[in-house]
Amino acid sequence: MTPETILEQAIRHVRDGQRIIAQQRALIAKQKEGGRHTEAADSLLVQFERALAIFEEDLRVIRDAIKPN
């Protein structure tokens, strides 16, 4: 097994973040259907979305850095 490149790691972080957000949204929807309060889950979703935005920016910076001139 070869180590990940920085680009591969950044791509994985974005994909993982997207997957986690989708799961959190599904959990919130299920909680709402069950009549449960979702304030804590909603707050966590916001944190996940902020983290994803950081991962996406990191990926953009890495891609820009490796673009041929």
Secondary structure, DSSP 8 states (H G I E B T S, - for coil): -----HHHHHHHHHHHHHHHHHHHHHHHHHHHHTT---HHHHHHHHHHHHHHHHHHHHHHHHHHHHS--
